[in-house]
Amino acid sequence: MPSIAVNGTDIYYELRGNGPSVLFISGATGDAGHFDRVADLLADEFTVVTYDRRGNSRSPRPSGWEATSVAEQADDAAVLLTALALAPAAVFGNSYGAITALDLLIRHADVVRGALLHEITLFSVLENPGEAQAAVRSVVQAGMAAGGPQAAVERFIRFAAGDETWDRLAPDLRHRMASNGETLFGVEMGTFESYHPDDATLAGITAPAQVLVGRESPDSFHEAATWLAARLGVEVAQTPGAHTPQWDRPEELVRTIRPFLRALS
């Protein structure tokens, strides 16, 4: 398995294709396999990088690692791109991954040509953040009570992506994702949701950015996307489906994002 030393840990990564580089950053459960189909489709004209975020799947949990930060996650992505000699790259982030991509735009502008920020979980900017977070907590607590972190992951993903989507995922991917429950619930959850860059910081971003939200997503994601797009001076673009089109509508997602990726190249 290809891996590389990044910021005191080993990060598993996958490379596909040739051409301008594109990095995909996954959200909850942090697995490179979230983007397998999308990466395969884009490899016809791009060098596509996917990776397991630290402490997830094939990227081992560092010894004594009990907390993370958005900065740590963005630093990992920046060092990975630099070590692979693929910077500057276009970056696509989904959910938690979109927050990481946004922090890359802010703090590591030298490694980013531009970014697609999809379904960003900027719950800190919502008018009523507690409502969205309470729904998630209820699902996670029920899963924990039923079978611990692995059961909680399954219930959380079914809640976020739908039963049919979870059932159609490759069994080995589902197994890896479920095994990441301790990292998701014990280390990550709550960290990303509190991220809140100020207006001046966002106004200072110079790289091209596109804010994306699923047509069928809950209002909270549309609210967060609208808030961010206004501060970046861009329009919100819609993607097919809801939170995870990379799983249930990958071909449509690729058709949506390919023009922006080409423009960055």
MARVEXSE-577274 format. One record per residue: residue number from 0; residue in one letter; x, y, z of N, C-alpha, C in turn. Coordinates in nm, 3 decimals. Layout:
BEGIN
PT:NUM:A:X:Y:Z:X:Y:Z:X:Y:Z
...
This chain:
BEGIN
PT:0:M:0.085:-0.119:0.000:0.000:0.000:0.000:0.088:0.124:0.000
PT:1:P:0.065:0.219:-0.092:0.148:0.341:-0.093:0.114:0.431:0.026
PT:2:S:0.215:0.472:0.097:0.196:0.566:0.207:0.318:0.656:0.215
PT:3:I:0.301:0.768:0.282:0.409:0.866:0.290:0.404:0.930:0.428
PT:4:A:0.523:0.959:0.483:0.531:1.023:0.614:0.486:1.169:0.602
PT:5:V:0.387:1.204:0.683:0.329:1.339:0.679:0.305:1.386:0.822
PT:6:N:0.375:1.490:0.862:0.348:1.554:0.992:0.343:1.453:1.107
PT:7:G:0.442:1.363:1.110:0.454:1.271:1.222:0.366:1.149:1.215
PT:8:T:0.303:1.124:1.101:0.223:1.003:1.084:0.237:0.955:0.941
PT:9:D:0.181:0.839:0.911:0.184:0.784:0.775:0.046:0.801:0.713
PT:10:I:0.045:0.853:0.592:-0.080:0.876:0.520:-0.085:0.785:0.397
PT:11:Y:-0.191:0.705:0.390:-0.216:0.621:0.273:-0.276:0.706:0.162
PT:12:Y:-0.228:0.685:0.038:-0.281:0.763:-0.074:-0.290:0.676:-0.199
PT:13:E:-0.369:0.723:-0.294:-0.383:0.658:-0.424:-0.370:0.762:-0.534
PT:14:L:-0.306:0.724:-0.643:-0.289:0.811:-0.760:-0.352:0.745:-0.881
PT:15:R:-0.421:0.825:-0.962:-0.478:0.778:-1.087:-0.454:0.882:-1.195
PT:16:G:-0.435:0.836:-1.319:-0.438:0.923:-1.434:-0.314:1.008:-1.455
PT:17:N:-0.327:1.099:-1.550:-0.221:1.194:-1.586:-0.284:1.328:-1.619
PT:18:G:-0.206:1.433:-1.599:-0.256:1.567:-1.627:-0.250:1.654:-1.504
PT:19:P:-0.317:1.767:-1.506:-0.318:1.856:-1.390:-0.369:1.783:-1.265
PT:20:S:-0.311:1.816:-1.151:-0.341:1.742:-1.029:-0.469:1.792:-0.962
PT:21:V:-0.544:1.694:-0.908:-0.667:1.722:-0.834:-0.664:1.636:-0.707
PT:22:L:-0.679:1.699:-0.592:-0.683:1.630:-0.464:-0.827:1.624:-0.414
PT:23:F:-0.872:1.505:-0.373:-1.004:1.489:-0.313:-0.988:1.463:-0.164
PT:24:I:-1.065:1.538:-0.083:-1.059:1.526:0.062:-1.195:1.479:0.112
PT:25:S:-1.196:1.365:0.178:-1.322:1.306:0.223:-1.367:1.365:0.355
PT:26:G:-1.495:1.343:0.384:-1.553:1.390:0.509:-1.549:1.281:0.615
PT:27:A:-1.659:1.263:0.687:-1.665:1.168:0.797:-1.629:1.027:0.750
PT:28:T:-1.549:0.961:0.825:-1.486:0.830:0.807:-1.364:0.836:0.717
PT:29:G:-1.335:0.950:0.656:-1.204:0.983:0.602:-1.136:0.889:0.507
PT:30:D:-1.206:0.811:0.429:-1.147:0.706:0.346:-1.131:0.751:0.201
PT:31:A:-1.016:0.717:0.143:-0.993:0.748:0.002:-1.099:0.687:-0.089
PT:32:G:-1.154:0.573:-0.046:-1.253:0.504:-0.127:-1.383:0.579:-0.147
PT:33:H:-1.404:0.685:-0.070:-1.523:0.768:-0.093:-1.529:0.817:-0.238
PT:34:F:-1.413:0.833:-0.300:-1.408:0.896:-0.432:-1.359:0.801:-0.541
PT:35:D:-1.368:0.670:-0.518:-1.316:0.575:-0.617:-1.374:0.597:-0.755
PT:36:R:-1.506:0.602:-0.766:-1.569:0.612:-0.897:-1.542:0.749:-0.961
PT:37:V:-1.550:0.854:-0.881:-1.522:0.988:-0.932:-1.379:0.997:-0.982
PT:38:A:-1.285:0.942:-0.905:-1.144:0.946:-0.944:-1.121:0.869:-1.074
PT:39:D:-1.185:0.753:-1.086:-1.171:0.675:-1.210:-1.220:0.755:-1.330
PT:40:L:-1.331:0.825:-1.315:-1.388:0.900:-1.426:-1.301:1.019:-1.465
PT:41:L:-1.237:1.084:-1.368:-1.157:1.203:-1.396:-1.014:1.171:-1.439
PT:42:A:-0.974:1.046:-1.421:-0.836:1.009:-1.452:-0.805:1.016:-1.601
PT:43:D:-0.909:1.037:-1.684:-0.884:1.048:-1.827:-0.811:1.177:-1.864
PT:44:E:-0.818:1.279:-1.776:-0.746:1.403:-1.810:-0.681:1.470:-1.689
PT:45:F:-0.686:1.407:-1.571:-0.625:1.466:-1.452:-0.545:1.360:-1.376
PT:46:T:-0.446:1.406:-1.301:-0.382:1.322:-1.201:-0.462:1.338:-1.073
PT:47:V:-0.530:1.233:-1.032:-0.622:1.239:-0.921:-0.559:1.175:-0.797
PT:48:V:-0.561:1.249:-0.687:-0.506:1.202:-0.560:-0.621:1.186:-0.461
PT:49:T:-0.630:1.068:-0.402:-0.721:1.045:-0.291:-0.639:0.989:-0.175
PT:50:Y:-0.687:1.006:-0.052:-0.609:0.958:0.062:-0.698:0.933:0.181
PT:51:D:-0.650:0.848:0.272:-0.718:0.826:0.399:-0.666:0.930:0.498
PT:52:R:-0.756:1.012:0.551:-0.713:1.111:0.647:-0.654:1.045:0.772
PT:53:R:-0.569:1.115:0.843:-0.498:1.055:0.956:-0.593:0.988:1.054
PT:54:G:-0.551:0.870:1.100:-0.631:0.795:1.195:-0.751:0.726:1.137
PT:55:N:-0.761:0.722:1.003:-0.875:0.659:0.936:-0.826:0.552:0.840
PT:56:S:-0.894:0.436:0.842:-0.870:0.328:0.747:-0.724:0.288:0.743
PT:57:R:-0.656:0.308:0.630:-0.519:0.259:0.614:-0.413:0.360:0.656
PT:58:S:-0.455:0.476:0.705:-0.363:0.573:0.768:-0.373:0.551:0.919
PT:59:P:-0.270:0.493:0.980:-0.282:0.452:1.120:-0.301:0.570:1.214
PT:60:R:-0.366:0.541:1.324:-0.387:0.643:1.427:-0.255:0.666:1.499
PT:61:P:-0.205:0.789:1.500:-0.077:0.815:1.568:-0.086:0.786:1.717
PT:62:S:0.025:0.742:1.774:0.029:0.713:1.917:-0.003:0.838:1.998
PT:63:G:-0.096:0.824:2.093:-0.131:0.936:2.178:-0.217:1.043:2.113
PT:64:W:-0.265:1.016:1.993:-0.346:1.115:1.920:-0.490:1.111:1.969
PT:65:E:-0.529:1.210:2.045:-0.662:1.212:2.105:-0.745:1.333:2.061
PT:66:A:-0.686:1.423:1.982:-0.758:1.542:1.935:-0.699:1.584:1.802
PT:67:T:-0.779:1.649:1.721:-0.731:1.704:1.595:-0.778:1.848:1.584
PT:68:S:-0.743:1.911:1.473:-0.787:2.047:1.443:-0.799:2.059:1.293
PT:69:V:-0.873:2.159:1.249:-0.881:2.184:1.106:-0.743:2.216:1.051
PT:70:A:-0.664:2.291:1.126:-0.529:2.324:1.082:-0.445:2.199:1.062
PT:71:E:-0.454:2.104:1.154:-0.378:1.979:1.140:-0.420:1.904:1.014
PT:72:Q:-0.550:1.897:0.990:-0.598:1.828:0.871:-0.551:1.897:0.743
PT:73:A:-0.555:2.029:0.741:-0.510:2.103:0.623:-0.359:2.091:0.605
PT:74:D:-0.285:2.092:0.715:-0.140:2.074:0.706:-0.107:1.938:0.645
PT:75:D:-0.179:1.834:0.685:-0.157:1.701:0.627:-0.174:1.705:0.475
PT:76:A:-0.283:1.766:0.430:-0.310:1.772:0.286:-0.202:1.850:0.213
PT:77:A:-0.158:1.961:0.272:-0.056:2.044:0.207:0.076:1.969:0.195
PT:78:V:0.117:1.901:0.302:0.243:1.827:0.298:0.233:1.710:0.201
PT:79:L:0.118:1.644:0.197:0.100:1.533:0.103:0.120:1.581:-0.040
PT:80:L:0.054:1.689:-0.078:0.069:1.741:-0.214:0.214:1.780:-0.244
PT:81:T:0.278:1.843:-0.149:0.417:1.885:-0.169:0.510:1.764:-0.182
PT:82:A:0.492:1.665:-0.096:0.578:1.547:-0.099:0.562:1.468:-0.228
PT:83:L:0.441:1.470:-0.284:0.415:1.399:-0.410:0.449:1.484:-0.532
PT:84:A:0.500:1.606:-0.509:0.535:1.699:-0.618:0.415:1.727:-0.708
PT:85:L:0.297:1.743:-0.647:0.174:1.769:-0.722:0.114:1.906:-0.691
PT:86:A:0.184:1.985:-0.614:0.136:2.121:-0.585:0.185:2.218:-0.692
PT:87:P:0.102:2.318:-0.725:-0.033:2.344:-0.674:-0.136:2.256:-0.743
PT:88:A:-0.237:2.217:-0.668:-0.342:2.128:-0.718:-0.478:2.193:-0.704
PT:89:A:-0.571:2.148:-0.785:-0.712:2.176:-0.757:-0.755:2.085:-0.643
PT:90:V:-0.845:2.132:-0.560:-0.888:2.055:-0.443:-1.040:2.049:-0.441
PT:91:F:-1.093:1.929:-0.417:-1.236:1.909:-0.395:-1.251:1.852:-0.255
PT:92:G:-1.331:1.920:-0.171:-1.358:1.870:-0.037:-1.506:1.854:-0.015
PT:93:N:-1.545:1.743:0.045:-1.685:1.715:0.076:-1.704:1.715:0.227
PT:94:S:-1.805:1.788:0.276:-1.843:1.787:0.417:-1.727:1.834:0.504
PT:95:Y:-1.678:1.752:0.598:-1.558:1.790:0.674:-1.442:1.822:0.579
PT:96:G:-1.435:1.749:0.470:-1.328:1.772:0.374:-1.336:1.909:0.310
PT:97:A:-1.457:1.964:0.297:-1.471:2.099:0.243:-1.415:2.202:0.340
PT:98:I:-1.430:2.179:0.469:-1.371:2.269:0.568:-1.219:2.263:0.559
PT:99:T:-1.165:2.142:0.545:-1.020:2.128:0.528:-0.973:2.201:0.402
PT:100:A:-1.048:2.187:0.292:-1.012:2.255:0.168:-1.017:2.406:0.185
PT:101:L:-1.115:2.456:0.258:-1.123:2.600:0.282:-1.002:2.647:0.362
PT:102:D:-0.960:2.571:0.461:-0.842:2.609:0.538:-0.715:2.604:0.453
PT:103:L:-0.711:2.514:0.357:-0.599:2.514:0.262:-0.595:2.645:0.183
PT:104:L:-0.710:2.690:0.137:-0.716:2.817:0.064:-0.665:2.933:0.149
PT:105:I:-0.694:2.927:0.279:-0.657:3.037:0.369:-0.510:3.030:0.409
PT:106:R:-0.463:2.910:0.447:-0.333:2.899:0.511:-0.225:2.837:0.424
PT:107:H:-0.264:2.773:0.314:-0.167:2.706:0.226:-0.196:2.741:0.080
PT:108:A:-0.209:2.869:0.052:-0.247:2.912:-0.083:-0.147:2.868:-0.188
PT:109:D:-0.024:2.843:-0.148:0.079:2.805:-0.244:0.060:2.665:-0.301
PT:110:V:-0.019:2.581:-0.234:-0.037:2.444:-0.284:-0.171:2.426:-0.354
PT:111:V:-0.252:2.532:-0.365:-0.388:2.520:-0.418:-0.406:2.611:-0.539
PT:112:R:-0.448:2.552:-0.652:-0.484:2.633:-0.769:-0.624:2.688:-0.758
PT:113:G:-0.708:2.615:-0.687:-0.848:2.652:-0.669:-0.918:2.540:-0.598
PT:114:A:-1.039:2.566:-0.549:-1.106:2.465:-0.467:-1.255:2.460:-0.494
PT:115:L:-1.308:2.339:-0.486:-1.451:2.314:-0.489:-1.492:2.272:-0.348
PT:116:L:-1.581:2.349:-0.287:-1.620:2.329:-0.148:-1.763:2.276:-0.148
PT:117:H:-1.776:2.145:-0.127:-1.904:2.077:-0.146:-1.966:2.038:-0.013
PT:118:E:-2.090:2.083:0.011:-2.165:2.044:0.131:-2.086:2.075:0.258
PT:119:I:-2.033:2.196:0.266:-1.947:2.232:0.378:-2.026:2.235:0.509
PT:120:T:-1.967:2.176:0.613:-2.035:2.165:0.743:-1.998:2.284:0.832
PT:121:L:-2.023:2.403:0.783:-1.998:2.524:0.862:-2.118:2.551:0.953
PT:122:F:-2.141:2.458:1.046:-2.257:2.472:1.133:-2.244:2.593:1.225
PT:123:S:-2.121:2.642:1.246:-2.100:2.757:1.334:-2.164:2.884:1.280
PT:124:V:-2.193:2.890:1.151:-2.248:3.012:1.092:-2.401:3.007:1.081
PT:125:L:-2.461:2.896:1.117:-2.606:2.882:1.103:-2.679:2.968:1.205
PT:126:E:-2.798:3.010:1.167:-2.880:3.086:1.260:-2.918:3.002:1.382
PT:127:N:-2.940:2.872:1.359:-2.974:2.782:1.469:-2.887:2.657:1.459
PT:128:P:-2.758:2.666:1.495:-2.669:2.551:1.478:-2.708:2.432:1.564
PT:129:G:-2.768:2.456:1.678:-2.804:2.347:1.767:-2.902:2.250:1.707
PT:130:E:-2.991:2.299:1.621:-3.094:2.214:1.561:-3.031:2.108:1.472
PT:131:A:-2.938:2.150:1.385:-2.873:2.055:1.295:-2.787:1.956:1.372
PT:132:Q:-2.716:2.004:1.473:-2.628:1.917:1.549:-2.706:1.821:1.637
PT:133:A:-2.821:1.863:1.686:-2.903:1.776:1.771:-2.951:1.654:1.692
PT:134:A:-2.987:1.673:1.567:-3.033:1.561:1.485:-2.922:1.457:1.468
PT:135:V:-2.800:1.506:1.445:-2.686:1.415:1.430:-2.659:1.343:1.562
PT:136:R:-2.658:1.417:1.672:-2.630:1.356:1.802:-2.729:1.245:1.834
PT:137:S:-2.855:1.266:1.801:-2.957:1.166:1.828:-2.928:1.036:1.754
PT:138:V:-2.890:1.048:1.627:-2.859:0.930:1.546:-2.736:0.858:1.602
PT:139:V:-2.632:0.934:1.635:-2.508:0.875:1.686:-2.533:0.807:1.820
PT:140:Q:-2.606:0.872:1.909:-2.633:0.813:2.040:-2.710:0.683:2.028
PT:141:A:-2.807:0.679:1.938:-2.884:0.556:1.918:-2.794:0.444:1.865
PT:142:G:-2.704:0.479:1.773:-2.611:0.380:1.720:-2.514:0.329:1.826
PT:143:M:-2.463:0.418:1.907:-2.373:0.379:2.015:-2.443:0.282:2.111
PT:144:A:-2.567:0.313:2.145:-2.641:0.228:2.236:-2.668:0.091:2.176
PT:145:A:-2.686:0.087:2.044:-2.720:-0.038:1.977:-2.599:-0.128:1.955
PT:146:G:-2.480:-0.068:1.937:-2.366:-0.154:1.904:-2.232:-0.085:1.903
PT:147:G:-2.219:0.028:1.970:-2.089:0.094:1.979:-2.054:0.174:1.855
PT:148:P:-1.927:0.215:1.841:-1.886:0.305:1.732:-1.915:0.253:1.592
PT:149:Q:-1.899:0.121:1.569:-1.923:0.071:1.434:-2.070:0.082:1.396
PT:150:A:-2.157:0.047:1.488:-2.300:0.061:1.460:-2.338:0.207:1.445
PT:151:A:-2.274:0.295:1.521:-2.304:0.438:1.512:-2.262:0.494:1.377
PT:152:V:-2.149:0.448:1.322:-2.108:0.490:1.188:-2.214:0.451:1.086
PT:153:E:-2.258:0.326:1.092:-2.358:0.282:0.994:-2.484:0.366:1.003
PT:154:R:-2.533:0.390:1.124:-2.654:0.470:1.138:-2.631:0.613:1.091
PT:155:F:-2.514:0.668:1.120:-2.482:0.805:1.079:-2.479:0.817:0.927
PT:156:I:-2.414:0.722:0.860:-2.406:0.728:0.714:-2.542:0.702:0.651
PT:157:R:-2.620:0.611:0.706:-2.756:0.591:0.655:-2.838:0.720:0.669
PT:158:F:-2.818:0.790:0.779:-2.888:0.916:0.802:-2.843:1.022:0.700
PT:159:A:-2.712:1.030:0.675:-2.658:1.135:0.589:-2.674:1.105:0.441
PT:160:A:-2.667:0.977:0.404:-2.662:0.940:0.262:-2.780:0.857:0.215
PT:161:G:-2.852:0.795:0.307:-2.966:0.712:0.270:-2.934:0.564:0.280
PT:162:D:-3.036:0.486:0.310:-3.017:0.341:0.326:-2.966:0.275:0.199
PT:163:E:-3.024:0.309:0.085:-2.984:0.243:-0.040:-2.838:0.274:-0.073
PT:164:T:-2.797:0.397:-0.046:-2.658:0.434:-0.075:-2.562:0.353:0.010
PT:165:W:-2.590:0.343:0.141:-2.504:0.264:0.229:-2.500:0.118:0.181
PT:166:D:-2.613:0.062:0.148:-2.619:-0.079:0.109:-2.544:-0.106:-0.020
PT:167:R:-2.534:-0.007:-0.108:-2.466:-0.026:-0.236:-2.315:-0.006:-0.228
PT:168:L:-2.265:0.051:-0.120:-2.121:0.069:-0.109:-2.050:-0.067:-0.106
PT:169:A:-1.929:-0.070:-0.159:-1.852:-0.195:-0.159:-1.834:-0.244:-0.015
PT:170:P:-1.849:-0.375:0.008:-1.837:-0.427:0.145:-1.707:-0.391:0.215
PT:171:D:-1.595:-0.393:0.142:-1.468:-0.359:0.208:-1.463:-0.213:0.246
PT:172:L:-1.523:-0.125:0.166:-1.529:0.016:0.202:-1.619:0.036:0.324
PT:173:R:-1.734:-0.029:0.326:-1.822:-0.019:0.443:-1.751:-0.066:0.569
PT:174:H:-1.675:-0.173:0.558:-1.603:-0.226:0.675:-1.500:-0.125:0.725
PT:175:R:-1.424:-0.068:0.633:-1.323:0.031:0.675:-1.390:0.152:0.738
PT:176:M:-1.497:0.200:0.677:-1.567:0.316:0.730:-1.618:0.290:0.872
PT:177:A:-1.682:0.174:0.891:-1.735:0.141:1.023:-1.623:0.131:1.126
PT:178:S:-1.507:0.083:1.082:-1.394:0.070:1.175:-1.335:0.204:1.217
PT:179:N:-1.376:0.310:1.150:-1.326:0.444:1.183:-1.413:0.517:1.285
PT:180:G:-1.506:0.446:1.346:-1.598:0.511:1.439:-1.530:0.576:1.557
PT:181:E:-1.427:0.512:1.612:-1.360:0.570:1.728:-1.292:0.702:1.692
PT:182:T:-1.235:0.710:1.572:-1.174:0.836:1.528:-1.281:0.941:1.503
PT:183:L:-1.387:0.902:1.434:-1.492:0.999:1.400:-1.556:1.057:1.526
PT:184:F:-1.600:0.971:1.615:-1.677:1.018:1.730:-1.589:1.058:1.849
PT:185:G:-1.469:0.999:1.856:-1.383:1.030:1.969:-1.285:1.142:1.947
PT:186:V:-1.256:1.172:1.819:-1.152:1.271:1.788:-1.206:1.385:1.702
PT:187:E:-1.279:1.352:1.596:-1.312:1.452:1.494:-1.441:1.528:1.518
PT:188:M:-1.548:1.457:1.552:-1.679:1.521:1.556:-1.681:1.632:1.662
PT:189:G:-1.725:1.749:1.622:-1.725:1.867:1.707:-1.614:1.963:1.671
PT:190:T:-1.502:1.910:1.620:-1.388:1.996:1.582:-1.419:2.074:1.456
PT:191:F:-1.464:2.005:1.353:-1.492:2.071:1.225:-1.610:2.167:1.237
PT:192:E:-1.711:2.126:1.312:-1.834:2.204:1.320:-1.814:2.342:1.384
PT:193:S:-1.711:2.355:1.466:-1.686:2.482:1.534:-1.601:2.578:1.452
PT:194:Y:-1.553:2.534:1.337:-1.465:2.617:1.254:-1.542:2.739:1.203
PT:195:H:-1.483:2.858:1.215:-1.553:2.980:1.176:-1.453:3.090:1.140
PT:196:P:-1.402:3.089:1.016:-1.312:3.196:0.974:-1.387:3.329:0.964
PT:197:D:-1.319:3.438:0.996:-1.387:3.567:0.994:-1.395:3.623:0.852
PT:198:D:-1.475:3.727:0.838:-1.501:3.783:0.705:-1.374:3.834:0.638
PT:199:A:-1.288:3.898:0.716:-1.165:3.954:0.658:-1.075:3.843:0.605
PT:200:T:-1.068:3.733:0.677:-0.987:3.619:0.632:-1.042:3.562:0.502
PT:201:L:-1.172:3.546:0.495:-1.233:3.491:0.374:-1.217:3.587:0.256
PT:202:A:-1.226:3.716:0.283:-1.210:3.815:0.176:-1.068:3.814:0.121
PT:203:G:-0.972:3.764:0.198:-0.833:3.761:0.154:-0.799:3.643:0.065
PT:204:I:-0.892:3.550:0.045:-0.866:3.436:-0.043:-0.860:3.484:-0.188
PT:205:T:-0.754:3.448:-0.257:-0.735:3.494:-0.394:-0.753:3.382:-0.497
PT:206:A:-0.739:3.258:-0.457:-0.753:3.147:-0.552:-0.901:3.129:-0.588
PT:207:P:-0.931:3.084:-0.708:-1.070:3.060:-0.747:-1.135:2.955:-0.655
PT:208:A:-1.260:2.978:-0.623:-1.334:2.883:-0.538:-1.476:2.870:-0.589
PT:209:Q:-1.529:2.751:-0.574:-1.669:2.726:-0.609:-1.736:2.661:-0.488
PT:210:V:-1.850:2.715:-0.448:-1.926:2.662:-0.336:-2.041:2.579:-0.392
PT:211:L:-2.048:2.453:-0.349:-2.144:2.358:-0.404:-2.234:2.303:-0.295
PT:212:V:-2.360:2.280:-0.329:-2.454:2.219:-0.235:-2.550:2.130:-0.312
PT:213:G:-2.590:2.019:-0.252:-2.682:1.927:-0.317:-2.822:1.985:-0.329
PT:214:R:-2.885:1.965:-0.443:-3.021:2.015:-0.464:-3.117:1.963:-0.358
PT:215:E:-3.097:1.840:-0.313:-3.191:1.777:-0.222:-3.143:1.778:-0.077
PT:216:S:-3.039:1.855:-0.048:-2.983:1.857:0.087:-3.070:1.937:0.183
PT:217:P:-3.057:1.910:0.313:-3.131:1.987:0.413:-3.099:2.135:0.407
PT:218:D:-3.190:2.216:0.458:-3.174:2.361:0.453:-3.045:2.409:0.519
PT:219:S:-2.997:2.338:0.621:-2.876:2.382:0.691:-2.756:2.389:0.598
PT:220:F:-2.745:2.297:0.503:-2.633:2.299:0.410:-2.647:2.414:0.310
PT:221:H:-2.770:2.442:0.268:-2.792:2.556:0.179:-2.762:2.686:0.252
PT:222:E:-2.798:2.694:0.379:-2.770:2.815:0.456:-2.620:2.837:0.470
PT:223:A:-2.546:2.732:0.503:-2.401:2.745:0.518:-2.336:2.781:0.386
PT:224:A:-2.380:2.718:0.277:-2.323:2.746:0.146:-2.348:2.892:0.105
PT:225:T:-2.468:2.940:0.130:-2.502:3.078:0.095:-2.417:3.177:0.175
PT:226:W:-2.399:3.150:0.303:-2.317:3.235:0.389:-2.174:3.243:0.335
PT:227:L:-2.117:3.129:0.303:-1.978:3.126:0.257:-1.964:3.189:0.119
PT:228:A:-2.054:3.157:0.028:-2.045:3.211:-0.108:-2.050:3.363:-0.108
PT:229:A:-2.134:3.421:-0.023:-2.143:3.566:-0.016:-2.011:3.629:0.025
PT:230:R:-1.938:3.563:0.113:-1.811:3.618:0.161:-1.695:3.591:0.066
PT:231:L:-1.713:3.493:-0.021:-1.612:3.467:-0.123:-1.642:3.540:-0.254
PT:232:G:-1.760:3.602:-0.261:-1.798:3.674:-0.382:-1.830:3.585:-0.499
PT:233:V:-1.890:3.467:-0.471:-1.926:3.373:-0.578:-2.072:3.332:-0.561
PT:234:E:-2.125:3.267:-0.662:-2.259:3.213:-0.655:-2.254:3.068:-0.608
PT:235:V:-2.359:3.025:-0.539:-2.369:2.884:-0.501:-2.408:2.803:-0.624
PT:236:A:-2.336:2.694:-0.647:-2.370:2.602:-0.755:-2.430:2.475:-0.695
PT:237:Q:-2.524:2.416:-0.765:-2.591:2.298:-0.714:-2.535:2.171:-0.778
PT:238:T:-2.533:2.066:-0.698:-2.491:1.935:-0.744:-2.610:1.840:-0.737
PT:239:P:-2.606:1.730:-0.809:-2.719:1.636:-0.807:-2.734:1.569:-0.672
PT:240:G:-2.857:1.537:-0.636:-2.880:1.462:-0.515:-2.859:1.543:-0.389
PT:241:A:-2.805:1.477:-0.288:-2.789:1.542:-0.158:-2.643:1.542:-0.115
PT:242:H:-2.613:1.483:0.000:-2.483:1.504:0.064:-2.370:1.425:0.000
PT:243:T:-2.398:1.313:-0.064:-2.290:1.226:-0.112:-2.309:1.182:-0.257
PT:244:P:-2.312:1.275:-0.353:-2.326:1.234:-0.492:-2.205:1.155:-0.542
PT:245:Q:-2.092:1.164:-0.473:-1.976:1.084:-0.511:-2.006:0.935:-0.500
PT:246:W:-2.107:0.898:-0.420:-2.147:0.759:-0.406:-2.266:0.723:-0.492
PT:247:D:-2.368:0.807:-0.493:-2.491:0.766:-0.561:-2.512:0.830:-0.697
PT:248:R:-2.436:0.936:-0.729:-2.449:0.999:-0.861:-2.313:1.047:-0.911
PT:249:P:-2.214:0.958:-0.916:-2.079:1.003:-0.950:-2.065:1.059:-1.091
PT:250:E:-2.135:1.000:-1.186:-2.123:1.050:-1.324:-2.176:1.192:-1.335
PT:251:E:-2.291:1.218:-1.271:-2.347:1.353:-1.273:-2.258:1.451:-1.200
PT:252:L:-2.200:1.409:-1.089:-2.109:1.497:-1.015:-1.989:1.534:-1.101
PT:253:V:-1.933:1.436:-1.170:-1.816:1.464:-1.254:-1.852:1.561:-1.366
PT:254:R:-1.968:1.545:-1.426:-2.010:1.639:-1.530:-2.024:1.780:-1.473
PT:255:T:-2.063:1.791:-1.347:-2.082:1.921:-1.284:-1.949:1.989:-1.255
PT:256:I:-1.849:1.914:-1.208:-1.724:1.976:-1.161:-1.615:1.981:-1.268
PT:257:R:-1.627:1.902:-1.372:-1.519:1.896:-1.470:-1.492:2.034:-1.535
PT:258:P:-1.593:2.112:-1.572:-1.563:2.243:-1.634:-1.480:2.334:-1.543
PT:259:F:-1.509:2.335:-1.413:-1.431:2.417:-1.321:-1.287:2.366:-1.312
PT:260:L:-1.270:2.235:-1.305:-1.136:2.178:-1.300:-1.059:2.210:-1.427
PT:261:R:-1.125:2.203:-1.542:-1.058:2.240:-1.667:-1.018:2.386:-1.668
PT:262:A:-1.105:2.473:-1.618:-1.074:2.615:-1.615:-0.953:2.644:-1.528
PT:263:L:-0.939:2.571:-1.418:-0.823:2.589:-1.331:-0.695:2.546:-1.398
PT:264:S:-0.706:2.455:-1.496:-0.588:2.402:-1.563:-0.539:2.491:-1.675
